Amino acid sequence: MAHTKAGGAAKRTVDVAGKRLGVKKFGGEYAKAGNIIIRQNGTNFHPGVGTMMGRDHTIFATADGFVGFRPMRGFKRNSKLVDVLPKVEETPKKEKTVAAKAETAEPKAAKKKPAAKKATK
């Protein structure tokens, strides 16, 4: 007969802080050079254009731009590539004012159509 109540031996009684892993900059967000994009254990994500991988598998930006994710091809189809691409600047549409249109517009001359030839049998 046991004289003490049975109790489980707790081997780990110390609270440990989390590692703060995960995506830090999501797709479409602006990242400066040196910004951490992903903290990870192992290589779930791989570096692509404008990014590099640190020795602890952290992916960080090497250029300023916007973060983008794309799937890998081939035998690593389950993994993703992380890119940092510069924003493609759109050319602004030039709005013509009424005065500018009047200057560039030439008077329309009445165009005469050539007379149609009649088919002779």
N, CA, C and O atoms as CSV, one atom per row, in Angstrom:
chain,resi,resn,atom,element,x,y,z
A,1,MET,N,N,0.843,-1.178,0.000
A,1,MET,CA,C,0.000,0.000,0.000
A,1,MET,C,C,0.881,1.230,0.000
A,1,MET,O,O,1.831,1.342,0.774
A,2,ALA,N,N,0.532,2.180,-0.914
A,2,ALA,CA,C,1.340,3.390,-1.034
A,2,ALA,C,C,1.005,4.352,0.093
A,2,ALA,O,O,-0.161,4.547,0.433
A,3,HIS,N,N,2.032,4.944,0.662
A,3,HIS,CA,C,1.821,5.898,1.744
A,3,HIS,C,C,1.748,7.340,1.252
A,3,HIS,O,O,1.366,8.232,2.010
A,4,THR,N,N,2.120,7.586,-0.048
A,4,THR,CA,C,2.006,8.929,-0.633
A,4,THR,C,C,1.148,8.851,-1.891
A,4,THR,O,O,1.094,7.821,-2.563
A,5,LYS,N,N,0.485,9.953,-2.191
A,5,LYS,CA,C,-0.374,9.990,-3.358
A,5,LYS,C,C,0.495,10.016,-4.629
A,5,LYS,O,O,1.503,10.721,-4.680
A,6,ALA,N,N,0.105,9.260,-5.629
A,6,ALA,CA,C,0.884,9.190,-6.870
A,6,ALA,C,C,0.787,10.524,-7.604
A,6,ALA,O,O,-0.302,11.075,-7.766
A,7,GLY,N,N,1.918,11.029,-8.039
A,7,GLY,CA,C,1.952,12.289,-8.792
A,7,GLY,C,C,2.938,12.169,-9.937
A,7,GLY,O,O,3.997,11.557,-9.796
A,8,GLY,N,N,2.590,12.751,-11.064
A,8,GLY,CA,C,3.478,12.703,-12.224
A,8,GLY,C,C,4.699,13.582,-12.001
A,8,GLY,O,O,4.613,14.650,-11.394
A,9,ALA,N,N,5.810,13.124,-12.492
A,9,ALA,CA,C,7.049,13.895,-12.359
A,9,ALA,C,C,7.109,14.913,-13.488
A,9,ALA,O,O,7.217,14.535,-14.655
A,10,ALA,N,N,7.042,16.181,-13.163
A,10,ALA,CA,C,7.094,17.233,-14.177
A,10,ALA,C,C,8.547,17.548,-14.479
A,10,ALA,O,O,9.264,18.088,-13.636
A,11,LYS,N,N,8.974,17.209,-15.681
A,11,LYS,CA,C,10.375,17.434,-16.035
A,11,LYS,C,C,10.610,18.883,-16.467
A,11,LYS,O,O,11.674,19.443,-16.204
A,12,ARG,N,N,9.634,19.482,-17.119
A,12,ARG,CA,C,9.829,20.831,-17.641
A,12,ARG,C,C,8.845,21.771,-16.970
A,12,ARG,O,O,7.686,21.856,-17.377
A,13,THR,N,N,9.292,22.463,-15.964
A,13,THR,CA,C,8.401,23.352,-15.219
A,13,THR,C,C,8.676,24.811,-15.520
A,13,THR,O,O,8.058,25.688,-14.915
A,14,VAL,N,N,9.601,25.099,-16.451
A,14,VAL,CA,C,9.979,26.473,-16.758
A,14,VAL,C,C,9.238,26.917,-18.013
A,14,VAL,O,O,9.214,26.195,-19.009
A,15,ASP,N,N,8.641,28.089,-17.970
A,15,ASP,CA,C,7.996,28.639,-19.160
A,15,ASP,C,C,9.061,29.205,-20.083
A,15,ASP,O,O,9.952,29.937,-19.651
A,16,VAL,N,N,8.956,28.854,-21.369
A,16,VAL,CA,C,9.926,29.304,-22.360
A,16,VAL,C,C,9.205,30.222,-23.336
A,16,VAL,O,O,8.109,29.918,-23.804
A,17,ALA,N,N,9.830,31.333,-23.629
A,17,ALA,CA,C,9.240,32.286,-24.567
A,17,ALA,C,C,9.207,31.685,-25.967
A,17,ALA,O,O,10.064,30.879,-26.330
A,18,GLY,N,N,8.207,32.086,-26.748
A,18,GLY,CA,C,8.095,31.612,-28.121
A,18,GLY,C,C,9.204,32.175,-28.989
A,18,GLY,O,O,9.874,33.138,-28.614
A,19,LYS,N,N,9.392,31.570,-30.147
A,19,LYS,CA,C,10.495,31.965,-31.025
A,19,LYS,C,C,10.114,33.085,-31.991
A,19,LYS,O,O,10.973,33.585,-32.717
A,20,ARG,N,N,8.869,33.478,-32.013
A,20,ARG,CA,C,8.387,34.562,-32.879
A,20,ARG,C,C,8.667,34.277,-34.351
A,20,ARG,O,O,9.173,35.135,-35.074
A,21,LEU,N,N,8.335,33.069,-34.786
A,21,LEU,CA,C,8.535,32.693,-36.173
A,21,LEU,C,C,7.319,33.115,-36.994
A,21,LEU,O,O,6.252,33.393,-36.448
A,22,GLY,N,N,7.497,33.158,-38.305
A,22,GLY,CA,C,6.377,33.421,-39.189
A,22,GLY,C,C,6.675,34.511,-40.191
A,22,GLY,O,O,7.798,35.006,-40.289
A,23,VAL,N,N,5.647,34.873,-40.931
A,23,VAL,CA,C,5.764,35.894,-41.971
A,23,VAL,C,C,5.676,37.260,-41.318
A,23,VAL,O,O,4.728,37.546,-40.587
A,24,LYS,N,N,6.665,38.103,-41.583
A,24,LYS,CA,C,6.693,39.457,-41.021
A,24,LYS,C,C,6.203,40.506,-42.014
A,24,LYS,O,O,5.605,41.506,-41.616
A,25,LYS,N,N,6.452,40.284,-43.304
A,25,LYS,CA,C,5.955,41.179,-44.359
A,25,LYS,C,C,5.156,40.325,-45.332
A,25,LYS,O,O,5.676,39.364,-45.899
A,26,PHE,N,N,3.903,40.674,-45.520
A,26,PHE,CA,C,3.029,39.882,-46.369
A,26,PHE,C,C,3.076,40.386,-47.806
A,26,PHE,O,O,3.655,41.435,-48.086
A,27,GLY,N,N,2.470,39.640,-48.703
A,27,GLY,CA,C,2.456,39.986,-50.120
A,27,GLY,C,C,1.832,41.344,-50.367
A,27,GLY,O,O,0.756,41.648,-49.852
A,28,GLY,N,N,2.517,42.162,-51.163
A,28,GLY,CA,C,2.021,43.494,-51.477
A,28,GLY,C,C,2.528,44.570,-50.545
A,28,GLY,O,O,2.354,45.753,-50.835
A,29,GLU,N,N,3.153,44.204,-49.428
A,29,GLU,CA,C,3.690,45.195,-48.503
A,29,GLU,C,C,5.049,45.680,-48.992
A,29,GLU,O,O,5.784,44.945,-49.652
A,30,TYR,N,N,5.372,46.924,-48.661
A,30,TYR,CA,C,6.645,47.519,-49.058
A,30,TYR,C,C,7.722,47.104,-48.064
A,30,TYR,O,O,7.515,47.179,-46.852
A,31,ALA,N,N,8.865,46.670,-48.571
A,31,ALA,CA,C,9.981,46.265,-47.719
A,31,ALA,C,C,11.232,47.018,-48.137
A,31,ALA,O,O,11.539,47.115,-49.325
A,32,LYS,N,N,11.945,47.545,-47.169
A,32,LYS,CA,C,13.216,48.204,-47.441
A,32,LYS,C,C,14.327,47.155,-47.411
A,32,LYS,O,O,14.138,46.059,-46.883
A,33,ALA,N,N,15.474,47.491,-47.974
A,33,ALA,CA,C,16.605,46.571,-47.968
A,33,ALA,C,C,17.006,46.280,-46.527
A,33,ALA,O,O,17.189,47.204,-45.734
A,34,GLY,N,N,17.143,45.002,-46.186
A,34,GLY,CA,C,17.498,44.596,-44.836
A,34,GLY,C,C,16.318,44.190,-43.985
A,34,GLY,O,O,16.507,43.587,-42.929
A,35,ASN,N,N,15.102,44.502,-44.409
A,35,ASN,CA,C,13.925,44.109,-43.631
A,35,ASN,C,C,13.747,42.596,-43.641
A,35,ASN,O,O,13.935,41.945,-44.669
A,36,ILE,N,N,13.387,42.046,-42.495
A,36,ILE,CA,C,13.105,40.618,-42.408
A,36,ILE,C,C,11.712,40.366,-42.959
A,36,ILE,O,O,10.749,41.035,-42.585
A,37,ILE,N,N,11.622,39.392,-43.852
A,37,ILE,CA,C,10.334,39.062,-44.456
A,37,ILE,C,C,9.742,37.834,-43.775
A,37,ILE,O,O,8.555,37.818,-43.449
A,38,ILE,N,N,10.566,36.794,-43.555
A,38,ILE,CA,C,10.077,35.563,-42.941
A,38,ILE,C,C,11.115,35.044,-41.956
A,38,ILE,O,O,12.303,34.989,-42.275
A,39,ARG,N,N,10.670,34.660,-40.752
A,39,ARG,CA,C,11.501,33.924,-39.799
A,39,ARG,C,C,10.966,32.504,-39.801
A,39,ARG,O,O,9.770,32.294,-39.603
A,40,GLN,N,N,11.842,31.520,-40.024
A,40,GLN,CA,C,11.376,30.147,-40.153
A,40,GLN,C,C,12.424,29.161,-39.666
A,40,GLN,O,O,13.617,29.462,-39.621
A,41,ASN,N,N,11.953,27.984,-39.305
A,41,ASN,CA,C,12.830,26.851,-39.026
A,41,ASN,C,C,12.790,25.963,-40.259
A,41,ASN,O,O,11.718,25.494,-40.644
A,42,GLY,N,N,13.926,25.725,-40.881
A,42,GLY,CA,C,13.944,24.968,-42.124
A,42,GLY,C,C,13.619,25.876,-43.295
A,42,GLY,O,O,13.553,27.096,-43.148
A,43,THR,N,N,13.418,25.276,-44.456
A,43,THR,CA,C,13.184,26.074,-45.664
A,43,THR,C,C,11.805,25.780,-46.245
A,43,THR,O,O,11.685,25.126,-47.281
A,44,ASN,N,N,10.777,26.264,-45.579
A,44,ASN,CA,C,9.443,26.206,-46.165
A,44,ASN,C,C,9.331,27.221,-47.285
A,44,ASN,O,O,8.666,26.974,-48.291
A,45,PHE,N,N,9.977,28.358,-47.116
A,45,PHE,CA,C,10.030,29.403,-48.126
A,45,PHE,C,C,11.478,29.535,-48.577
A,45,PHE,O,O,12.404,29.401,-47.777
A,46,HIS,N,N,11.662,29.799,-49.866
A,46,HIS,CA,C,13.001,29.943,-50.427
A,46,HIS,C,C,13.179,31.359,-50.959
A,46,HIS,O,O,12.203,31.979,-51.381
A,47,PRO,N,N,14.403,31.886,-50.950
A,47,PRO,CA,C,14.621,33.243,-51.452
A,47,PRO,C,C,14.522,33.286,-52.973
A,47,PRO,O,O,14.970,32.376,-53.670
A,48,GLY,N,N,13.928,34.360,-53.464
A,48,GLY,CA,C,13.802,34.568,-54.902
A,48,GLY,C,C,14.527,35.841,-55.296
A,48,GLY,O,O,15.625,36.114,-54.809
A,49,VAL,N,N,13.919,36.614,-56.170
A,49,VAL,CA,C,14.507,37.852,-56.673
A,49,VAL,C,C,14.484,38.908,-55.576
A,49,VAL,O,O,13.440,39.146,-54.968
A,50,GLY,N,N,15.616,39.540,-55.320
A,50,GLY,CA,C,15.680,40.631,-54.355
A,50,GLY,C,C,15.687,40.185,-52.902
A,50,GLY,O,O,15.484,41.005,-52.006
A,51,THR,N,N,15.920,38.890,-52.647
A,51,THR,CA,C,15.959,38.402,-51.277
A,51,THR,C,C,17.141,37.459,-51.095
A,51,THR,O,O,17.681,36.931,-52.067
A,52,MET,N,N,17.536,37.254,-49.846
A,52,MET,CA,C,18.582,36.296,-49.496
A,52,MET,C,C,18.168,35.567,-48.226
A,52,MET,O,O,17.248,35.984,-47.521
A,53,MET,N,N,18.875,34.456,-47.947
A,53,MET,CA,C,18.570,33.673,-46.770
A,53,MET,C,C,19.719,33.749,-45.783
A,53,MET,O,O,20.880,33.580,-46.154
A,54,GLY,N,N,19.390,34.005,-44.517
A,54,GLY,CA,C,20.385,34.035,-43.460
A,54,GLY,C,C,20.713,32.632,-42.991
A,54,GLY,O,O,20.103,31.659,-43.436
A,55,ARG,N,N,21.679,32.531,-42.091
A,55,ARG,CA,C,22.114,31.207,-41.649
A,55,ARG,C,C,21.085,30.494,-40.792
A,55,ARG,O,O,21.153,29.275,-40.636
A,56,ASP,N,N,20.129,31.234,-40.231
A,56,ASP,CA,C,19.048,30.597,-39.485
A,56,ASP,C,C,17.782,30.480,-40.332
A,56,ASP,O,O,16.679,30.375,-39.793
A,57,HIS,N,N,17.938,30.497,-41.648
A,57,HIS,CA,C,16.859,30.353,-42.633
A,57,HIS,C,C,15.919,31.553,-42.666
A,57,HIS,O,O,14.812,31.458,-43.196
A,58,THR,N,N,16.350,32.674,-42.106
A,58,THR,CA,C,15.557,33.896,-42.187
A,58,THR,C,C,15.694,34.477,-43.591
A,58,THR,O,O,16.801,34.583,-44.120
A,59,ILE,N,N,14.581,34.849,-44.185
A,59,ILE,CA,C,14.614,35.469,-45.510
A,59,ILE,C,C,14.463,36.968,-45.324
A,59,ILE,O,O,13.542,37.437,-44.656
A,60,PHE,N,N,15.393,37.720,-45.932
A,60,PHE,CA,C,15.382,39.174,-45.793
A,60,PHE,C,C,15.547,39.822,-47.160
A,60,PHE,O,O,16.026,39.200,-48.109
A,61,ALA,N,N,15.141,41.083,-47.238
A,61,ALA,CA,C,15.175,41.818,-48.496
A,61,ALA,C,C,16.567,42.380,-48.741
A,61,ALA,O,O,17.225,42.845,-47.811
A,62,THR,N,N,17.016,42.339,-49.995
A,62,THR,CA,C,18.290,42.944,-50.373
A,62,THR,C,C,18.083,44.209,-51.194
A,62,THR,O,O,19.045,44.909,-51.512
A,63,ALA,N,N,16.836,44.504,-51.536
A,63,ALA,CA,C,16.517,45.697,-52.315
A,63,ALA,C,C,15.170,46.235,-51.843
A,63,ALA,O,O,14.364,45.509,-51.262
A,64,ASP,N,N,14.947,47.502,-52.099
A,64,ASP,CA,C,13.656,48.099,-51.770
A,64,ASP,C,C,12.619,47.650,-52.796
A,64,ASP,O,O,12.910,47.563,-53.990
A,65,GLY,N,N,11.419,47.367,-52.323
A,65,GLY,CA,C,10.363,46.976,-53.248
A,65,GLY,C,C,9.194,46.356,-52.517
A,65,GLY,O,O,9.063,46.472,-51.298
A,66,PHE,N,N,8.355,45.701,-53.282
A,66,PHE,CA,C,7.148,45.103,-52.748
A,66,PHE,C,C,7.296,43.590,-52.693
A,66,PHE,O,O,7.832,42.972,-53.613
A,67,VAL,N,N,6.818,43.004,-51.605
A,67,VAL,CA,C,6.954,41.567,-51.368
A,67,VAL,C,C,5.934,40.813,-52.206
A,67,VAL,O,O,4.782,41.226,-52.337
A,68,GLY,N,N,6.385,39.699,-52.769
A,68,GLY,CA,C,5.499,38.837,-53.538
A,68,GLY,C,C,5.857,37.378,-53.306
A,68,GLY,O,O,7.024,37.039,-53.107
A,69,PHE,N,N,4.851,36.523,-53.334
A,69,PHE,CA,C,5.053,35.089,-53.155
A,69,PHE,C,C,4.639,34.382,-54.433
A,69,PHE,O,O,3.659,34.770,-55.069
A,70,ARG,N,N,5.385,33.338,-54.816
A,70,ARG,CA,C,5.021,32.546,-55.981
A,70,ARG,C,C,5.422,31.101,-55.727
A,70,ARG,O,O,6.387,30.838,-55.010
A,71,PRO,N,N,4.676,30.157,-56.318
A,71,PRO,CA,C,5.001,28.746,-56.081
A,71,PRO,C,C,6.254,28.336,-56.841
A,71,PRO,O,O,6.546,28.870,-57.911
A,72,MET,N,N,6.995,27.378,-56.276
A,72,MET,CA,C,8.156,26.831,-56.964
A,72,MET,C,C,7.679,25.796,-57.966
A,72,MET,O,O,6.580,25.252,-57.848
A,73,ARG,N,N,8.524,25.533,-58.953
A,73,ARG,CA,C,8.200,24.539,-59.967
A,73,ARG,C,C,9.080,23.320,-59.768
A,73,ARG,O,O,10.061,23.357,-59.025
A,74,GLY,N,N,8.720,22.255,-60.435
A,74,GLY,CA,C,9.548,21.058,-60.360
A,74,GLY,C,C,9.225,20.208,-59.152
A,74,GLY,O,O,8.076,20.149,-58.714
A,75,PHE,N,N,10.250,19.542,-58.603
A,75,PHE,CA,C,10.005,18.593,-57.535
A,75,PHE,C,C,9.753,19.270,-56.196
A,75,PHE,O,O,9.349,18.595,-55.249
A,76,LYS,N,N,9.976,20.583,-56.075
A,76,LYS,CA,C,9.704,21.305,-54.828
A,76,LYS,C,C,8.424,22.127,-54.964
A,76,LYS,O,O,8.383,23.292,-54.569
A,77,ARG,N,N,7.388,21.520,-55.519
A,77,ARG,CA,C,6.147,22.245,-55.788
A,77,ARG,C,C,5.444,22.714,-54.528
A,77,ARG,O,O,4.657,23.659,-54.576
A,78,ASN,N,N,5.715,22.071,-53.406
A,78,ASN,CA,C,5.028,22.448,-52.170
A,78,ASN,C,C,5.646,23.675,-51.524
A,78,ASN,O,O,5.048,24.257,-50.618
A,79,SER,N,N,6.824,24.081,-51.965
A,79,SER,CA,C,7.494,25.244,-51.393
A,79,SER,C,C,7.144,26.496,-52.174
A,79,SER,O,O,6.587,26.430,-53.270
A,80,LYS,N,N,7.484,27.641,-51.590
A,80,LYS,CA,C,7.195,28.918,-52.246
A,80,LYS,C,C,8.446,29.758,-52.302
A,80,LYS,O,O,9.327,29.644,-51.449
A,81,LEU,N,N,8.519,30.607,-53.319
A,81,LEU,CA,C,9.593,31.576,-53.457
A,81,LEU,C,C,9.098,32.925,-52.961
A,81,LEU,O,O,7.928,33.271,-53.127
A,82,VAL,N,N,9.993,33.673,-52.357
A,82,VAL,CA,C,9.666,35.010,-51.877
A,82,VAL,C,C,10.485,36.002,-52.692
A,82,VAL,O,O,11.708,35.886,-52.770
A,83,ASP,N,N,9.815,36.977,-53.298
A,83,ASP,CA,C,10.478,37.985,-54.115
A,83,ASP,C,C,10.232,39.367,-53.525
A,83,ASP,O,O,9.221,39.613,-52.869
A,84,VAL,N,N,11.194,40.268,-53.778
A,84,VAL,CA,C,10.993,41.689,-53.498
A,84,VAL,C,C,11.274,42.409,-54.804
A,84,VAL,O,O,12.422,42.516,-55.235
A,85,LEU,N,N,10.216,42.899,-55.426
A,85,LEU,CA,C,10.322,43.517,-56.743
A,85,LEU,C,C,10.008,45.002,-56.653
A,85,LEU,O,O,9.122,45.410,-55.902
A,86,PRO,N,N,10.739,45.814,-57.426
A,86,PRO,CA,C,10.415,47.240,-57.436
A,86,PRO,C,C,9.080,47.474,-58.114
A,86,PRO,O,O,8.674,46.713,-58.993
A,87,LYS,N,N,8.410,48.517,-57.707
A,87,LYS,CA,C,7.111,48.831,-58.279
A,87,LYS,C,C,7.288,49.300,-59.712
A,87,LYS,O,O,8.144,50.136,-59.997
A,88,VAL,N,N,6.486,48.767,-60.603
A,88,VAL,CA,C,6.515,49.185,-61.998
A,88,VAL,C,C,5.725,50.477,-62.087
A,88,VAL,O,O,4.519,50.506,-61.838
A,89,GLU,N,N,6.423,51.546,-62.445
A,89,GLU,CA,C,5.760,52.842,-62.508
A,89,GLU,C,C,4.933,52.937,-63.772
A,89,GLU,O,O,5.403,52.645,-64.871
A,90,GLU,N,N,3.710,53.345,-63.593
A,90,GLU,CA,C,2.830,53.515,-64.728
A,90,GLU,C,C,3.064,54.894,-65.334
A,90,GLU,O,O,3.280,55.871,-64.617
A,91,THR,N,N,3.020,54.959,-66.644
A,91,THR,CA,C,3.177,56.252,-67.280
A,91,THR,C,C,1.883,57.029,-67.101
A,91,THR,O,O,0.807,56.525,-67.422
A,92,PRO,N,N,1.977,58.245,-66.596
A,92,PRO,CA,C,0.746,59.009,-66.382
A,92,PRO,C,C,0.104,59.375,-67.707
A,92,PRO,O,O,0.785,59.705,-68.679
A,93,LYS,N,N,-1.208,59.311,-67.726
A,93,LYS,CA,C,-1.928,59.662,-68.946
A,93,LYS,C,C,-1.935,61.178,-69.083
A,93,LYS,O,O,-2.278,61.905,-68.150
A,94,LYS,N,N,-1.550,61.629,-70.254
A,94,LYS,CA,C,-1.515,63.066,-70.496
A,94,LYS,C,C,-2.911,63.530,-70.874
A,94,LYS,O,O,-3.498,63.090,-71.862
A,95,GLU,N,N,-3.409,64.420,-70.062
A,95,GLU,CA,C,-4.737,64.952,-70.329
A,95,GLU,C,C,-4.584,66.189,-71.193
A,95,GLU,O,O,-3.872,67.131,-70.844
A,96,LYS,N,N,-5.249,66.166,-72.295
A,96,LYS,CA,C,-5.178,67.305,-73.200
A,96,LYS,C,C,-6.264,68.305,-72.826
A,96,LYS,O,O,-7.425,67.951,-72.622
A,97,THR,N,N,-5.856,69.538,-72.746
A,97,THR,CA,C,-6.832,70.579,-72.461
A,97,THR,C,C,-7.550,70.951,-73.749
A,97,THR,O,O,-7.149,70.546,-74.840
A,98,VAL,N,N,-8.591,71.708,-73.608
A,98,VAL,CA,C,-9.381,72.105,-74.780
A,98,VAL,C,C,-8.524,72.947,-75.716
A,98,VAL,O,O,-8.622,72.812,-76.936
A,99,ALA,N,N,-7.672,73.828,-75.148
A,99,ALA,CA,C,-6.821,74.674,-75.983
A,99,ALA,C,C,-5.787,73.834,-76.722
A,99,ALA,O,O,-5.504,74.087,-77.893
A,100,ALA,N,N,-5.224,72.841,-76.050
A,100,ALA,CA,C,-4.231,71.992,-76.687
A,100,ALA,C,C,-4.859,71.165,-77.799
A,100,ALA,O,O,-4.242,70.925,-78.836
A,101,LYS,N,N,-6.087,70.736,-77.570
A,101,LYS,CA,C,-6.774,69.978,-78.617
A,101,LYS,C,C,-7.047,70.852,-79.829
A,101,LYS,O,O,-6.940,70.401,-80.969
A,102,ALA,N,N,-7.398,72.102,-79.576
A,102,ALA,CA,C,-7.710,73.003,-80.683
A,102,ALA,C,C,-6.464,73.299,-81.514
A,102,ALA,O,O,-6.545,73.431,-82.735
A,103,GLU,N,N,-5.295,73.403,-80.841
A,103,GLU,CA,C,-4.066,73.685,-81.566
A,103,GLU,C,C,-3.618,72.496,-82.407
A,103,GLU,O,O,-3.128,72.675,-83.523
A,104,THR,N,N,-3.777,71.317,-81.895
A,104,THR,CA,C,-3.297,70.145,-82.611
A,104,THR,C,C,-4.274,69.656,-83.668
A,104,THR,O,O,-3.879,68.984,-84.621
A,105,ALA,N,N,-5.546,69.991,-83.501
A,105,ALA,CA,C,-6.537,69.518,-84.462
A,105,ALA,C,C,-6.438,70.322,-85.747
A,105,ALA,O,O,-6.400,71.552,-85.724
A,106,GLU,N,N,-6.398,69.625,-86.850
A,106,GLU,CA,C,-6.351,70.289,-88.149
A,106,GLU,C,C,-7.768,70.377,-88.689
A,106,GLU,O,O,-8.603,69.519,-88.400
A,107,PRO,N,N,-8.037,71.400,-89.462
A,107,PRO,CA,C,-9.393,71.488,-90.029
A,107,PRO,C,C,-9.646,70.296,-90.951
A,107,PRO,O,O,-8.800,69.898,-91.752
A,108,LYS,N,N,-10.819,69.763,-90.803
A,108,LYS,CA,C,-11.146,68.589,-91.598
A,108,LYS,C,C,-11.558,69.020,-92.999
A,108,LYS,O,O,-12.531,69.748,-93.194
A,109,ALA,N,N,-10.796,68.554,-93.942
A,109,ALA,CA,C,-11.110,68.863,-95.346
A,109,ALA,C,C,-12.100,67.831,-95.849
A,109,ALA,O,O,-12.048,66.657,-95.480
A,110,ALA,N,N,-12.999,68.294,-96.698
A,110,ALA,CA,C,-13.992,67.384,-97.240
A,110,ALA,C,C,-13.285,66.450,-98.220
A,110,ALA,O,O,-12.753,66.878,-99.244
A,111,LYS,N,N,-13.294,65.207,-97.887
A,111,LYS,CA,C,-12.624,64.228,-98.737
A,111,LYS,C,C,-13.614,63.746,-99.790
A,111,LYS,O,O,-14.748,63.370,-99.493
A,112,LYS,N,N,-13.143,63.773,-101.020
A,112,LYS,CA,C,-13.988,63.295,-102.118
A,112,LYS,C,C,-13.646,61.843,-102.382
A,112,LYS,O,O,-12.480,61.460,-102.486
A,113,LYS,N,N,-14.674,61.066,-102.486
A,113,LYS,CA,C,-14.459,59.675,-102.762
A,113,LYS,C,C,-14.305,59.515,-104.285
A,113,LYS,O,O,-15.026,60.153,-105.052
A,114,PRO,N,N,-13.383,58.680,-104.707
A,114,PRO,CA,C,-13.254,58.476,-106.150
A,114,PRO,C,C,-14.502,57.801,-106.701
A,114,PRO,O,O,-15.129,56.973,-106.041
A,115,ALA,N,N,-14.839,58.174,-107.916
A,115,ALA,CA,C,-16.048,57.631,-108.519
A,115,ALA,C,C,-15.874,56.142,-108.749
A,115,ALA,O,O,-14.835,55.686,-109.225
A,116,ALA,N,N,-16.893,55.405,-108.407
A,116,ALA,CA,C,-16.835,53.952,-108.566
A,116,ALA,C,C,-16.968,53.600,-110.032
A,116,ALA,O,O,-17.801,54.157,-110.748
A,117,LYS,N,N,-16.154,52.688,-110.461
A,117,LYS,CA,C,-16.201,52.251,-111.877
A,117,LYS,C,C,-17.365,51.289,-112.032
A,117,LYS,O,O,-17.601,50.399,-111.215
A,118,LYS,N,N,-18.076,51.520,-113.124
A,118,LYS,CA,C,-19.198,50.636,-113.392
A,118,LYS,C,C,-18.691,49.411,-114.137
A,118,LYS,O,O,-17.874,49.500,-115.053
A,119,ALA,N,N,-19.191,48.304,-113.725
A,119,ALA,CA,C,-18.764,47.066,-114.377
A,119,ALA,C,C,-19.466,46.953,-115.722
A,119,ALA,O,O,-20.688,47.081,-115.800
A,120,THR,N,N,-18.713,46.718,-116.763
A,120,THR,CA,C,-19.305,46.547,-118.111
A,120,THR,C,C,-19.338,45.078,-118.450
A,120,THR,O,O,-18.424,44.321,-118.125
A,121,LYS,N,N,-20.429,44.684,-119.121
A,121,LYS,CA,C,-20.549,43.266,-119.453
A,121,LYS,C,C,-20.228,43.021,-120.892
A,121,LYS,O,O,-20.278,41.880,-121.350
